Amino acid sequence: MSHHHGPGAHDEHGHPHLIDPEPWGTGDPAVEEIVRGEPAARVQVPAGVSPRLYNEDLAPTTRKGRTWHAYSIFTLWANDVHSLGNYVFAIGLFALGLGAWQIMLAFLLGAVLLFLLLNLSGFMGERTGVPFPVMSRIAFGIRGSNIPAIIRGAVAVAWFGIQTYLASVVLRVLILALAPSLAPLDTDSFLGLSTLGWISFVSLWAVQTVIVSFGMEMIRKYEAFAGPIILVTMLTLAVWMLVEAGGTIAWSTADSLTGPVMWVRIFQSAALWVVVYGTFVLNFCDFTRGAPSGRSVVRGNFFGIPINMLFFAAIVVVLAGAQYRIDGRVIESPTDVVNAIPNTLLLVLACLALIILTVAVNLMANFVAPIYTLAHLFPRTLNFRRAAMVSALIGLVILPWNLYNSPVVIVYFLGGLGALLGPLFGVIMADYWLVRKGRVNIPDLYSDSPDGAYAYTRGVNRKAVIAGTPAAIVALVLALVPAFTYISGFSWFVGAILAAVTYLLIMDRHTPFEAVDGEHIAVAPKH
């Protein structure tokens, strides 16, 4: 397309030039406008941009109108850090023989590393305004970028279903506490879930799908609402447990570790904590593309990562230590604490808070990534809302409770995909910060011209693939082969560093890279 088309422009077949025509629309322009929340004229493909690479959701965001300030980024972490999965992981350290100060130290080390990595990743989103699949085009090429996008999306969709299932278990406890007469509904089984299990799962699945269908701005508002509720709930639970334990806690279990073994376990735990966020470190730009400045990214990350993670570690120590003091039992998760609450009203409030929390974690950690992946794969037919529907359906069809109950799937499928995220991160970061030094030609990210900056070889940067493949194989071997169990926690780092070093060795770093602003093809952040 060599020139801008006016609002009424049509192609040779008489069709209006819209980015993603509404094949299932009502046909009434006034209704279309309401459904989109956008005037029809706004969604034209700008000149020099390929409709195969650009739609309203993949376009860069304008500087004006960005709403992800420091508080929004902080509440993102306030929710995510306090996820039930993270509590299970952290309380597990107590059972593995780490005491209070060792757990605090492991989380402090992990938090400092994460703070640095997330700032590097976050700045990329704030500077370019593009989502992760488009960001991947810089290093992998306009076609090669589907590799990181699909891997990230696949990990996320599986976890979306699993987290929804974990929240539905809490909802089942809540329903039975309020209506014990429904207990018979919990005894049958269809495809692995009871009738009550299905009701709980589908209800939460539907709620999340509705929230996401309103876009990123609705997710931001939900996170902002949920963050304070979670922090207050977890603090209240910790105080309640402390009172129950008579104001003192056990600082370690009877079989606590000492010496070199203890230090290895501390470093392993810190490394695993970073791996837990390996997914997020990769696509953090999906959120920071809505941040108005680098300062808001740093401030949100500072209060959300080191400060909030130490608060999290303190709560873990109190919950686990108090329970151990009371009856010598090592709990597995806050749900154990919640289930033991004798007062029905408090039980209901705690269950509600845990459900609100799990939904908050799921929306940002596991729902946004597959939506952008699908919009990236099918930009002409899938906008944000439709991609959300498809992602949600996949998350339901895979019957995630069966995945969760299968250690093989968790270890090999999700562990394997997780190991692949390290090499992807290594290539993308080395390319952006060390090879290009942050200079990106944003309009060329949407150009399929063979002369485009990211055309490479038929749209794929083979050097990125060459650098990432051996690193991915090494990371997979470390993560999955039992002989390497002792160092498997470091597989993400090994993969990331290997891929980055290889990439730097084979890439030509003397090419002059130009920085071109994408403001003229940007869209206002309506989500």
Backbone torsions as a table, in degrees:
resi	resn	phi	psi	omega
1	MET	NA	117.8	-170.3
2	SER	-95.6	-13.4	179.9
3	HIS	-144.6	164.3	179.2
4	HIS	-70.6	137.7	173.9
5	HIS	-94.1	140.1	177.0
6	GLY	-72.0	171.1	-176.4
7	PRO	-54.8	-30.3	-176.7
8	GLY	-99.1	10.4	-173.6
9	ALA	-67.1	148.2	179.6
10	HIS	-131.7	157.2	175.7
11	ASP	-87.1	-172.0	-173.5
12	GLU	-66.1	-17.1	178.3
13	HIS	-93.4	1.7	179.5
14	GLY	85.3	9.7	178.8
15	HIS	-88.1	142.4	176.6
16	PRO	-67.0	148.5	-179.9
17	HIS	-82.6	86.2	175.4
18	LEU	-112.5	152.7	-176.4
19	ILE	-64.9	-57.8	177.7
20	ASP	-127.3	99.0	-178.0
21	PRO	-58.1	153.7	-176.3
22	GLU	-91.7	89.4	-177.7
23	PRO	-65.2	-24.1	-180.0
24	TRP	-110.9	25.1	-175.5
25	GLY	-75.6	176.6	-178.8
26	THR	-85.5	-17.5	-178.6
27	GLY	88.1	-16.3	179.8
28	ASP	-89.6	115.5	-174.8
29	PRO	-56.9	-36.6	-178.8
30	ALA	-65.4	-41.4	179.4
31	VAL	-68.4	-41.4	179.1
32	GLU	-56.2	-41.3	-176.0
33	GLU	-64.8	-39.5	179.7
34	ILE	-68.3	-44.2	-178.8
35	VAL	-59.3	-43.9	-179.1
36	ARG	-74.8	-29.1	-171.2
37	GLY	70.7	18.1	-176.9
38	GLU	-141.3	141.5	172.4
39	PRO	-64.6	142.9	-176.6
40	ALA	-58.1	-32.7	-175.3
41	ALA	-66.2	-20.9	-175.0
42	ARG	-72.8	-19.5	-169.3
43	VAL	-99.4	37.1	176.6
44	GLN	-79.8	148.8	174.1
45	VAL	-77.9	122.6	179.1
46	PRO	-65.0	162.4	179.6
47	ALA	-61.2	143.4	174.2
48	GLY	77.0	7.1	-176.9
49	VAL	-114.9	138.3	-177.8
50	SER	-89.5	129.5	178.0
51	PRO	-65.5	-13.1	175.8
52	ARG	-78.2	-12.9	-175.7
53	LEU	-122.4	-2.1	-170.0
54	TYR	-137.6	130.3	161.5
55	ASN	-145.5	-178.9	-173.1
56	GLU	-60.6	-29.8	-176.9
57	ASP	-86.3	-22.3	179.4
58	LEU	-92.9	-16.3	-177.7
59	ALA	-63.0	154.3	175.3
60	PRO	-63.9	155.4	176.3
61	THR	-90.9	143.5	176.5
62	THR	-68.3	156.5	176.6
63	ARG	-63.5	-38.9	-176.3
64	LYS	-77.0	136.4	174.9
65	GLY	92.3	8.0	178.6
66	ARG	-77.5	136.8	-170.2
67	THR	-119.4	-3.4	-178.3
68	TRP	-83.4	76.0	178.7
69	HIS	-77.4	-178.8	-176.6
70	ALA	-54.4	-39.9	-176.9
71	TYR	-64.5	-40.1	-179.7
72	SER	-63.8	-40.4	-179.9
73	ILE	-70.6	-37.1	176.7
74	PHE	-61.4	-45.3	-177.6
75	THR	-68.9	-27.2	173.4
76	LEU	-55.4	-48.9	-179.0
77	TRP	-75.4	-34.7	179.5
78	ALA	-56.2	-36.7	177.4
79	ASN	-78.8	-51.4	-169.2
80	ASP	-65.8	-41.1	-177.9
81	VAL	-63.1	-34.5	-175.4
82	HIS	-91.0	22.6	-179.9
83	SER	-66.4	153.4	-178.5
84	LEU	-59.8	-39.1	178.9
85	GLY	-59.8	-40.4	179.4
86	ASN	-66.5	-37.9	177.9
87	TYR	-65.2	-40.3	178.5
88	VAL	-60.4	-44.8	179.9
89	PHE	-62.1	-48.0	-173.5
90	ALA	-71.1	-41.4	179.4
91	ILE	-67.2	-29.7	176.3
92	GLY	-59.5	-29.6	179.7
93	LEU	-64.6	-35.1	178.2
94	PHE	-62.7	-44.1	179.2
95	ALA	-66.0	-29.2	-178.6
96	LEU	-80.9	-0.7	173.8
97	GLY	104.9	11.4	173.9
98	LEU	-91.5	138.2	177.9
99	GLY	-90.4	-173.7	-173.8
100	ALA	-57.9	-52.5	-174.2
101	TRP	-70.3	-30.2	178.3
102	GLN	-67.2	-39.6	178.5
103	ILE	-64.5	-44.3	179.5
104	MET	-60.3	-42.7	-178.8
105	LEU	-66.0	-42.8	179.6
106	ALA	-58.6	-43.1	-178.4
107	PHE	-72.6	-32.9	177.5
108	LEU	-65.0	-45.5	178.6
109	LEU	-60.8	-47.7	179.3
110	GLY	-60.4	-40.6	-177.0
111	ALA	-66.8	-40.3	180.0
112	VAL	-63.4	-44.4	178.5
113	LEU	-61.5	-46.5	-178.8
114	LEU	-63.5	-40.1	179.8
115	PHE	-57.0	-44.6	180.0
116	LEU	-66.8	-48.3	-177.6
117	LEU	-63.5	-41.2	-177.4
118	LEU	-70.7	-29.9	175.1
119	ASN	-68.4	-42.5	178.0
120	LEU	-58.8	-46.0	-178.3
121	SER	-70.1	-41.7	-177.4
122	GLY	-66.3	-39.2	179.1
123	PHE	-59.8	-35.0	-179.2
124	MET	-61.3	-42.4	179.3
125	GLY	-67.9	-42.9	-178.0
126	GLU	-65.6	-36.2	-177.1
127	ARG	-77.6	-37.7	-174.6
128	THR	-97.5	-28.6	-178.8
129	GLY	75.9	15.9	-176.0
130	VAL	-110.2	153.7	177.4
131	PRO	-77.2	170.8	-172.1
132	PHE	-56.8	-46.5	-178.8
133	PRO	-59.5	-35.5	178.8
134	VAL	-72.8	-38.9	176.9
135	MET	-57.9	-36.7	-178.5
136	SER	-65.9	-20.9	-179.8
137	ARG	-64.9	-27.0	-177.3
138	ILE	-59.7	-49.3	-177.1
139	ALA	-89.6	-37.2	-171.5
140	PHE	-98.2	-11.9	-178.6
141	GLY	95.3	162.9	-173.0
142	ILE	-65.8	-25.4	174.9
143	ARG	-98.6	-41.3	-177.9
144	GLY	-59.8	-22.7	-178.0
145	SER	-62.9	-17.1	177.5
146	ASN	-65.6	-24.6	-178.6
147	ILE	-62.9	-60.0	179.6
148	PRO	-62.0	-35.9	-177.6
149	ALA	-63.0	-43.5	-177.7
150	ILE	-69.9	-40.6	179.8
151	ILE	-62.9	-46.7	-179.9
152	ARG	-63.2	-42.2	-178.7
153	GLY	-66.0	-37.5	-178.3
154	ALA	-67.7	-42.9	177.3
155	VAL	-59.6	-44.4	-174.4
156	ALA	-67.3	-42.8	-176.6
157	VAL	-63.3	-40.2	178.3
158	ALA	-63.6	-44.0	-180.0
159	TRP	-70.1	-30.7	176.5
160	PHE	-57.3	-48.1	179.7
161	GLY	-65.0	-42.6	-177.1
162	ILE	-65.2	-45.0	-179.6
163	GLN	-65.3	-36.6	177.4
164	THR	-63.0	-40.4	177.8
165	TYR	-63.0	-44.2	-179.5
166	LEU	-61.9	-38.4	177.4
167	ALA	-68.1	-34.4	-178.2
168	SER	-68.7	-26.6	176.0
169	VAL	-65.8	-41.3	177.5
170	VAL	-65.6	-40.0	179.5
171	LEU	-62.8	-36.4	178.5
172	ARG	-63.4	-42.5	176.5
173	VAL	-58.8	-43.0	-178.7
174	LEU	-63.5	-46.6	-178.8
175	ILE	-62.3	-43.6	-178.0
176	LEU	-70.2	-28.8	176.7
177	ALA	-68.6	-36.9	-177.9
178	LEU	-83.8	-33.2	-176.7
179	ALA	-136.1	76.9	-177.5
180	PRO	-57.9	-22.6	-178.2
181	SER	-66.3	-14.9	-179.5
182	LEU	-83.5	0.8	-177.3
183	ALA	-50.3	-39.3	179.7
184	PRO	-57.6	-28.5	-180.0
185	LEU	-67.0	-13.3	-175.7
186	ASP	-98.4	9.0	-174.1
187	THR	-103.9	-23.0	-179.2
188	ASP	-83.5	180.0	178.7
189	SER	-150.6	131.0	175.0
190	PHE	-133.9	118.6	-176.7
191	LEU	54.0	31.3	175.1
192	GLY	96.0	-2.2	178.7
193	LEU	-128.7	147.7	174.6
194	SER	-76.3	169.4	178.5
195	THR	-57.7	-44.6	179.9
196	LEU	-65.2	-36.4	177.2
197	GLY	-60.9	-44.2	177.8
198	TRP	-62.5	-45.3	-179.7
199	ILE	-59.2	-45.8	-178.9
200	SER	-63.3	-46.3	-176.5
201	PHE	-64.6	-50.3	-175.6
202	VAL	-65.4	-35.5	178.2
203	SER	-61.0	-49.4	-178.5
204	LEU	-68.2	-36.8	177.7
205	TRP	-60.2	-44.5	-178.5
206	ALA	-66.4	-42.4	-179.7
207	VAL	-58.7	-46.0	-178.8
208	GLN	-64.9	-39.9	-178.9
209	THR	-63.5	-40.0	179.3
210	VAL	-65.3	-45.8	-179.3
211	ILE	-58.7	-47.8	-175.9
212	VAL	-67.1	-31.1	-177.3
213	SER	-63.4	-17.4	177.1
214	PHE	-87.6	0.0	171.8
215	GLY	93.6	-176.6	-172.8
216	MET	-64.8	-32.1	-178.3
217	GLU	-66.4	-38.3	177.4
218	MET	-66.5	-37.9	177.2
219	ILE	-62.7	-43.2	179.5
220	ARG	-58.8	-43.7	-179.2
221	LYS	-66.5	-38.8	179.7
222	TYR	-64.8	-42.7	179.3
223	GLU	-61.5	-42.3	-178.6
224	ALA	-64.1	-33.4	179.1
225	PHE	-75.4	-41.2	-173.5
226	ALA	-76.6	-34.4	-174.5
227	GLY	-48.8	-59.4	-178.7
228	PRO	-60.7	-37.0	-179.7
229	ILE	-59.3	-43.0	-176.7
230	ILE	-66.7	-47.2	-176.9
231	LEU	-60.5	-43.6	-179.4
232	VAL	-66.5	-43.2	-178.9
233	THR	-60.9	-48.5	-176.8
234	MET	-65.1	-38.2	178.0
235	LEU	-64.0	-43.0	179.7
236	THR	-62.7	-44.0	178.1
237	LEU	-59.0	-43.2	-178.3
238	ALA	-64.7	-43.9	-179.9
239	VAL	-63.6	-43.4	179.8
240	TRP	-59.0	-44.8	179.7
241	MET	-65.0	-37.5	-179.3
242	LEU	-64.2	-42.9	178.4
243	VAL	-64.1	-43.9	179.1
244	GLU	-58.5	-35.0	-176.7
245	ALA	-87.4	10.0	177.6
246	GLY	75.2	25.2	174.0
247	GLY	83.0	2.0	176.6
248	THR	-129.0	156.8	178.2
249	ILE	-129.0	161.3	172.4
250	ALA	-81.0	129.2	-177.3
251	TRP	-84.0	-13.7	175.1
252	SER	-162.1	167.5	178.0
253	THR	-86.4	173.4	-178.0
254	ALA	-62.3	-33.6	-176.9
255	ASP	-105.4	55.6	-178.0
256	SER	-79.1	150.1	-176.1
257	LEU	-80.3	155.7	173.9
258	THR	-141.3	170.2	172.9
259	GLY	64.2	-155.0	-175.1
260	PRO	-56.5	-38.1	-179.2
261	VAL	-59.9	-40.8	179.5
262	MET	-62.3	-43.9	-178.2
263	TRP	-66.5	-39.7	177.5
264	VAL	-60.7	-44.2	-179.5
265	ARG	-63.1	-37.6	178.6
266	ILE	-62.9	-47.9	-178.6
267	PHE	-67.7	-37.6	176.1
268	GLN	-59.1	-45.4	-177.2
269	SER	-64.8	-41.4	178.2
270	ALA	-61.8	-42.7	180.0
271	ALA	-65.2	-42.8	179.9
272	LEU	-63.9	-34.5	178.5
273	TRP	-62.5	-38.1	176.3
274	VAL	-68.8	-38.8	-179.5
275	VAL	-62.8	-37.9	177.2
276	VAL	-53.7	-34.8	-178.9
277	TYR	-97.6	10.0	-179.1
278	GLY	-57.5	-33.7	179.3
279	THR	-69.2	-46.7	-174.4
280	PHE	-68.5	-37.8	179.9
281	VAL	-59.0	-32.3	-177.2
282	LEU	-72.0	-48.0	-173.2
283	ASN	-112.6	29.8	177.8
284	PHE	-60.8	-25.1	-179.8
285	CYS	-64.3	-19.9	175.7
286	ASP	-58.7	-27.4	-178.7
287	PHE	-99.4	-43.7	-175.0
288	THR	-73.5	-10.6	173.7
289	ARG	-64.2	-14.1	176.8
290	GLY	-100.0	6.4	-178.1
291	ALA	-87.2	134.2	-176.6
292	PRO	-72.0	-23.0	-177.6
293	SER	-156.4	162.5	176.4
294	GLY	-63.0	-30.9	-178.0
295	ARG	-64.4	-39.4	-179.4
296	SER	-67.5	-32.0	177.0
297	VAL	-65.4	-48.1	-177.2
298	VAL	-64.6	-45.4	-177.9
299	ARG	-66.2	-44.0	178.4
300	GLY	-60.9	-42.1	179.4
301	ASN	-68.2	-37.1	-176.6
302	PHE	-64.7	-49.4	-179.3
303	PHE	-74.8	-28.5	-176.9
304	GLY	-83.2	-27.4	-176.3
305	ILE	-103.6	-79.2	-175.2
306	PRO	-58.9	-49.7	-174.8
307	ILE	-65.0	-51.6	-177.3
308	ASN	-65.6	-34.9	-178.8
309	MET	-71.1	-31.8	176.1
310	LEU	-70.4	-37.3	175.0
311	PHE	-60.8	-44.2	177.8
312	PHE	-59.7	-47.4	-178.6
313	ALA	-61.8	-39.4	179.7
314	ALA	-63.2	-40.6	179.4
315	ILE	-65.6	-41.3	177.6
316	VAL	-58.2	-46.8	-178.0
317	VAL	-61.8	-43.1	-178.9
318	VAL	-67.9	-47.5	-179.1
319	LEU	-59.7	-49.8	-176.4
320	ALA	-70.5	-43.5	-177.5
321	GLY	-67.5	-37.3	-179.5
322	ALA	-69.3	-44.2	179.9
323	GLN	-62.0	-40.4	-179.5
324	TYR	-65.9	-37.3	178.7
325	ARG	-65.6	-39.3	-176.3
326	ILE	-67.9	-52.0	-173.8
327	ASP	-139.7	16.4	177.0
328	GLY	69.4	15.6	-177.9
329	ARG	-101.8	140.9	175.1
330	VAL	-98.3	114.5	-179.4
331	ILE	-72.7	163.6	-178.6
332	GLU	-105.3	-26.3	-172.5
333	SER	-163.4	159.6	176.2
334	PRO	-57.8	-24.0	-179.7
335	THR	-64.1	-30.5	175.7
336	ASP	-61.8	-42.2	179.9
337	VAL	-65.5	-45.1	-177.8
338	VAL	-62.7	-43.8	179.9
339	ASN	-59.4	-27.7	-176.5
340	ALA	-87.1	-1.2	-179.0
341	ILE	-69.2	120.6	-173.7
342	PRO	-74.9	-24.3	-174.7
343	ASN	-90.0	122.6	-175.0
344	THR	-59.5	-42.3	-178.2
345	LEU	-61.3	-46.5	179.6
346	LEU	-65.1	-37.8	178.1
347	LEU	-60.5	-44.8	-179.3
348	VAL	-62.7	-45.6	-179.3
349	LEU	-63.2	-43.1	-179.8
350	ALA	-65.1	-41.8	178.4
351	CYS	-62.0	-44.6	179.3
352	LEU	-58.9	-43.5	-179.3
353	ALA	-62.9	-41.2	-179.8
354	LEU	-66.6	-34.3	178.3
355	ILE	-69.7	-45.5	177.6
356	ILE	-56.8	-42.0	-179.7
357	LEU	-62.9	-50.0	-174.6
358	THR	-64.3	-37.0	176.1
359	VAL	-63.1	-43.0	-179.8
360	ALA	-60.9	-44.4	-179.9
361	VAL	-63.4	-44.9	-175.6
362	ASN	-63.3	-43.1	-176.7
363	LEU	-56.6	-47.6	-173.2
364	MET	-86.9	-38.4	-173.8
365	ALA	-80.7	-30.6	-169.4
366	ASN	-125.8	-7.7	-176.1
367	PHE	-104.9	-38.7	-175.1
368	VAL	-66.0	-42.3	-176.2
369	ALA	-60.1	-49.8	179.9
370	PRO	-66.8	-27.3	178.0
371	ILE	-63.7	-48.6	179.5
372	TYR	-66.8	-34.3	177.5
373	THR	-61.2	-47.8	-178.4
374	LEU	-66.8	-40.3	178.0
375	ALA	-63.5	-31.2	-179.9
376	HIS	-73.4	-38.0	-178.9
377	LEU	-74.5	-34.7	-176.8
378	PHE	-130.1	63.4	-172.4
379	PRO	-63.7	-23.3	-176.9
380	ARG	-80.7	-26.4	-175.2
381	THR	-110.7	-26.9	-175.5
382	LEU	-109.6	114.8	168.5
383	ASN	-92.0	-173.8	-175.0
384	PHE	-57.0	-46.6	-175.0
385	ARG	-66.6	-44.7	-179.1
386	ARG	-67.1	-39.6	178.5
387	ALA	-63.1	-34.3	177.4
388	ALA	-63.2	-42.5	-180.0
389	MET	-63.0	-44.5	-179.2
390	VAL	-63.7	-44.7	179.7
391	SER	-59.0	-44.8	-178.2
392	ALA	-62.5	-41.3	179.9
393	LEU	-63.6	-41.7	178.1
394	ILE	-61.3	-43.9	-179.7
395	GLY	-60.6	-25.9	178.9
396	LEU	-85.9	-45.2	-174.2
397	VAL	-63.4	-30.1	-177.2
398	ILE	-75.5	1.9	-179.3
399	LEU	44.8	67.7	-166.7
400	PRO	-61.1	-23.8	-179.9
401	TRP	-64.6	-31.4	177.0
402	ASN	-69.1	-35.6	176.1
403	LEU	-63.9	-45.9	-174.8
404	TYR	-64.5	-35.1	-177.6
405	ASN	-83.1	1.4	179.2
406	SER	-110.6	104.4	-179.5
407	PRO	-56.8	-32.7	-178.8
408	VAL	-60.9	-44.7	-179.5
409	VAL	-64.6	-47.4	-178.0
410	ILE	-60.4	-48.2	-175.1
411	VAL	-72.8	-50.1	-170.8
412	TYR	-85.1	-46.8	-177.2
413	PHE	-73.4	-57.6	-176.6
414	LEU	-75.3	-36.2	176.5
415	GLY	-63.2	-41.1	179.8
416	GLY	-66.0	-47.4	178.7
417	LEU	-63.4	-37.5	178.5
418	GLY	-60.8	-39.7	179.8
419	ALA	-64.1	-29.7	-179.4
420	LEU	-72.3	-19.4	-176.5
421	LEU	-70.1	-30.3	179.6
422	GLY	-60.1	-54.4	178.3
423	PRO	-58.3	-38.3	178.3
424	LEU	-61.6	-44.7	179.5
425	PHE	-61.4	-44.1	-178.8
426	GLY	-58.2	-46.5	-178.9
427	VAL	-65.7	-47.9	-175.4
428	ILE	-63.9	-42.4	-179.0
429	MET	-70.6	-43.5	-180.0
430	ALA	-61.4	-40.7	-178.0
431	ASP	-65.4	-47.6	-174.7
432	TYR	-72.3	-49.6	-172.1
433	TRP	-86.1	-38.1	-172.1
434	LEU	-99.4	-36.0	-179.8
435	VAL	-83.4	-54.1	-176.1
436	ARG	-89.5	-15.8	-175.7
437	LYS	53.3	41.5	175.0
438	GLY	79.7	4.8	-178.9
439	ARG	-89.5	112.8	-177.3
440	VAL	-127.1	137.0	174.8
441	ASN	-93.7	93.1	-170.7
442	ILE	-63.5	-44.8	179.1
443	PRO	-58.4	-34.2	-179.2
444	ASP	-67.5	-17.3	176.0
445	LEU	-64.9	-18.4	-177.6
446	TYR	-113.4	14.3	-177.2
447	SER	-107.8	131.5	175.2
448	ASP	-101.9	21.3	174.8
449	SER	-67.2	137.5	179.5
450	PRO	-61.9	-16.9	178.7
451	ASP	-91.8	0.1	-176.9
452	GLY	-62.5	154.7	-177.4
453	ALA	-63.0	-23.3	-175.4
454	TYR	-118.2	23.6	179.4
455	ALA	-75.9	-34.0	-178.6
456	TYR	45.1	-131.9	177.8
457	THR	-103.4	106.4	-175.6
458	ARG	49.7	38.6	174.9
459	GLY	84.9	4.8	-179.8
460	VAL	-124.7	127.8	173.9
461	ASN	-84.1	99.5	-175.2
462	ARG	-61.5	-30.1	-178.0
463	LYS	-65.7	-34.4	176.9
464	ALA	-65.4	-40.2	179.5
465	VAL	-68.5	-42.3	179.8
466	ILE	-62.9	-39.6	-179.6
467	ALA	-71.9	-37.4	-174.9
468	GLY	-78.0	-30.5	-172.2
469	THR	-65.7	-54.4	179.4
470	PRO	-61.7	-37.2	179.1
471	ALA	-62.6	-39.2	179.6
472	ALA	-65.7	-39.3	-179.9
473	ILE	-64.3	-45.4	179.1
474	VAL	-61.1	-46.1	-179.1
475	ALA	-61.4	-41.0	178.8
476	LEU	-63.2	-44.0	-179.9
477	VAL	-61.6	-46.8	-179.7
478	LEU	-62.6	-38.6	-175.3
479	ALA	-75.1	-34.0	-167.8
480	LEU	-111.4	-21.9	-177.1
481	VAL	-83.0	123.4	-175.0
482	PRO	-54.8	-30.9	-178.7
483	ALA	-60.1	-23.8	-176.8
484	PHE	-101.8	17.7	-176.1
485	THR	-50.7	-39.4	-174.3
486	TYR	-62.0	-32.7	-177.9
487	ILE	-113.4	9.1	-176.4
488	SER	-60.4	-28.8	179.8
489	GLY	-62.2	-20.2	-177.3
490	PHE	-94.9	4.3	-173.9
491	SER	-58.8	-37.2	-179.7
492	TRP	-60.2	-47.4	-178.7
493	PHE	-65.1	-45.2	-179.2
494	VAL	-59.0	-46.0	179.6
495	GLY	-61.8	-44.5	-177.8
496	ALA	-64.6	-46.1	-176.6
497	ILE	-68.6	-44.3	179.2
498	LEU	-59.0	-46.5	-178.3
499	ALA	-64.6	-42.4	-178.4
500	ALA	-64.1	-45.5	-178.4
501	VAL	-64.7	-45.5	179.5
502	THR	-59.9	-44.0	-177.8
503	TYR	-61.5	-43.8	-179.4
504	LEU	-64.8	-33.0	-179.7
505	LEU	-71.5	-35.9	-174.2
506	ILE	-98.1	-13.4	-179.7
507	MET	-83.6	145.0	175.5
508	ASP	-80.6	113.2	-175.1
509	ARG	-95.2	5.6	-176.3
510	HIS	-101.7	-2.0	177.1
511	THR	-65.5	135.9	176.2
512	PRO	-74.8	120.5	178.0
513	PHE	-99.5	136.5	178.9
514	GLU	-106.2	145.0	176.9
515	ALA	-97.9	121.3	177.8
516	VAL	-124.3	126.9	-178.1
517	ASP	-67.2	146.4	-179.6
518	GLY	-106.5	15.5	-173.1
519	GLU	-60.5	-33.9	-176.5
520	HIS	-72.9	-16.0	175.9
521	ILE	-111.2	6.9	-176.5
522	ALA	-78.7	156.1	174.4
523	VAL	-118.9	151.1	179.4
524	ALA	-63.1	138.7	-179.2
525	PRO	-68.8	91.7	-176.8
526	LYS	-83.6	-21.1	-179.0
527	HIS	-77.3	NA	NA
